[in-house]
Amino acid sequence: MNLLPLKQDESGTLVTQYAMNPVGELGLLKMDFLGLKTLTVIRNTCEMVKRTHGIEVPIDHLPLDDQKTYDLLNRAETLGVFQLESGGMRDLCRKFQISSIEHITALVALYRPGPMELIPEFIKRRHGEIEIKYEHPLLEPIARETYGILIYQEQVMQAAQVLAGFTLGSADLLRRAMGKKKREEMAKQRAIFVKGCKEKNQIPDKKANEIFDLLESSPATASTNRTPPLRHSSRIRPPI
């Protein structure tokens, strides 16, 4: 309340009168919480199974390597499964043939406007139809899990750390600048990245610029959100 104006919305919830970006610029922490009906369905299902069959489902300790579950996904029997039930995602599950939890997270991250263009190539890389190459050997351990494609923001940040000596904080600033596509900030970050690559790993300027281009154009830094915001006001939780 000392930093920005507040008000109560129709439900009595305390909200800011500033938009999202100014709130962050003031140094306040912004977190997005997605409310899912799926969680309620899971809870009710577990309660019904216990009530009708006397079985306690260990929902917090389910195995992540259950082959029958992956067989179900690969048959595209995913109606009611959050993020995997659309026609496009069901078709993608059939073509990709999921075999790990990492595969699921990668497909969900790619299935949005912009990065979707890479899905055919991602499938071919998965099945060994395309040779996987890396702009620099140091990128291999970072992108091996995603078949040489930088899908996650954390991968971009890690690449900046490993190749150019960025701190976690400065890597996050780089990731944010790439997502917002601000020209002046991008030029500034490029210069820092190229200099860091040379000092830390003796990477020539030309190759460092090529790597920067790769990070900038990767699905991880696409500016399109997968889902629209649930609310336009920035919510503040009152102190307990």
N, C-alpha and C positions, 0 to 999 in steps of 0.2 A: 504493500500500500504506500510505501515511501518512494516507489520507482515509477508507478504508472497508475492511471485512473481505473477504478473498478466499478462494476455494477452488478445487479442481480438480474438474471434472465427470467423468462416466464415461469420457470419451475422453482425459482429461488436460488439457483446455483450461482455461485460467485464467478464472474467472468471478467476478462480484461476488456477495456474499450479500445485497445490498440490491436492492430492486425498482427498476424503471426510473425512476420520478419522483424518488425521493430521490437517485439518482445524478446527475441533472441539476441538482437543487437544490444539490448540493455543488460545482457548477461544472465538472463533467466533461463532455466532449463525447460525445454519443450519436449514432451513425449506424446506419441500418438497411441491411443488404446483402441483396438478394434473389437467391438462387441459382436460375438458370434452366437447364433442360435444353436450351432453345431455342438457347442460345449454343453448346452442344456440337454440336447438329445443324448449325448454320451452319458451324462449324469443319470438321466432318467432310465436309460437302457441298463446301466450297471445296477441301479436299484431294482429294476424289474427282474433281472437275471437272479439277483440275490433272493428276492421275494418268492419267485416261482420255482427256482432250481436249487436254492441254497448255496450258490457259488459266488464267492467273493472275487470279482474281477480286479486284478492288480493293475489298475489303470495307470499308475505312476511308474510301473516297472515292467511294462510289456516289452518283449524281445523285439529288437530291430532287424533280426535276420530270419524272420518267419517266412519260409518259402511259399506257403499256401497264401499268405497275404499278397506277396509279389505276383503270384499266379493270378490272383483275383484282379489286381491292378492291370496286369498285362492282357487280360481278357476284356478290359475296359468296363468292368462291372463296378463302376465308381459312383453311381447315383447316390447322392446324399453325403459324399465325401467332399469336404470343403476344399476348394481350389482345383479339384480333379473331376468335377462332374459335368462340365460343359462338353458339348459335342467335340470341339476342337481338342480339348485336353484328353478326352477319352481316345480319340484317334491317335494323338501323340503318344499316349501310354502304349498302345498296341504296336506302333512303329518303333518306339525306342527300346522296349523290353527292359523295364526297370528291374534292378537287382540289388539296390541299396537305398538307404534313406537319403544319401547324398544325391542320387539320381533324381529323387522326387523334388528336393529343394532346388536343384538346378533347372528342372523343367518349369517349375512354378515361377522362378525368377526370369526365365526367358519368355514366358508366355504373356507378353504385353506388347503394346504398339512400339515399333522400333526394333527391339531385340528379337521379335518374332521372325524377322528376316533371316536370322542366323540358325533357326531351328533345323532346316534341312541339312545344313552343313554339320551341325552338332550331332545329328543322328548318324550321318556318314562317318564322322570321326569315332563315334561310339562303336560302330560295327567294323572299323578298320578299313573303310573304303577310301579314306583320305589320309595322307601322311600328315602327322602332327609335327609342326615346326615351331620353334621359339625364336623370338627376336634376339634373345640373349640367354645363355645357359642358366643364369641365375633366376630366370623366369620359370624354368621347368618345374622345380619343386612347388612353386606358388600356383601354377596353372595345370599341373598334371591331373589333378582330380576332376577338372572340368575340360579335359581334352584340349588344352592349349588355349581356350577362350576365357578371357577374364569376365566372369559373370557377376561376381560379388564386389561390393564396394571395399570390403576388407582386403580383397586381393590387390586392388589398386593401391591401397594404403601400404600393404606389405611390400609391394614392388617398389614404392617410393622409399621405404625404409631400407630395404636390402640393396637396391641399386644406387640410390642417391644420398643415403645417410639421413633421411628425414626422421624427425622425432614423431611419435604417435600424434601429437598435437598438430604439428606442421603437415603431416600426411593427411589428417582430417581436413585441414584448410584446403589442401590441394584437391581432395575428393569433392569438397563442397564447391570449389571454384569450377571444376570440370562439369559438375551437375548443373550449375546455373549458367554456364557458357558466357560468362562475362569476359569480354575481349581483353580489357586492360589487365584484369587480375590474372587471366590465363597467360598473358605474355610475361608477367612478373614471375609466375610460378614456373613457367618453362625455363626461364633463365636460371632460376635457383636449382631446378632439376638437372639441367645440363651441366652446370658447374659441379653439383654434388656427384654426379655420375663419374666425372673426370677425376675428381679428388679422391673418391672412395674406391673406385674400381677401374680407373684408367680407361674408361669408355670414351671413345672419340665423340666429338660434338655431333657429327652426322648421325651416328648410331643412337646417341642419346635422344636426339630429336625424333628419330623414327620410333623409339620406344615411347616417348611422350605422346606422339600421335596415336600410337596403339592404345595407350591408356585412355586418352581423351575420347576415342571413338568406340571404346568397348561398351558392351551392354551394361556394365556396372555403373557407368556415368551417364546413362541415358536420362534425359530430364523428364520423360513422361512417366507419371505415376501409374502403378498397376491398378489402383482403386482410387476413386475420388475421396476427398476428406468427408468424414461423417458430419462434421459441423464446421462452420466458418469462424466461430469465435474461439479464442484461445482460453482454455479453461484453467482456473487456478483452484487447487484443492486447499480449503481452509486448514490452518494448522490444527493438529489434534490437541 
